[in-house]
Amino acid sequence: MLVLTRKSGESIAIGNDIKVTVLGISGKQAKIGITAPDNILVFREEIFRKIQSENIKASLSLKDDIQELTRIIKAKRQKGSTERQ
């Protein structure tokens, strides 16, 4: 981890397109502004973790849905072949 000291109004550049600026400091809190291209998503860490968790849940749900659909298709195929006999 890179640790930097910045004063209010000073910035940090990340690559060519991202700038992090210390807007103000009050007690133990720093107000930070982030300038980034529209294609770069910026989230507070706790929100980012929640999004990751929800995405994992959704992908597991999709897996369950696909397995259920496969089961239904197989059952219909078996029923169809039984009816033809």
Secondary structure, DSSP 8 states (H G I E B T S, - for coil): -------TT-EEEETTTEEEEEEEEETTEEEEEEE--TTS----HHHHHHHHHHHHHHHHHHHHHHHHHHHHHHHHHHHHHHHH-
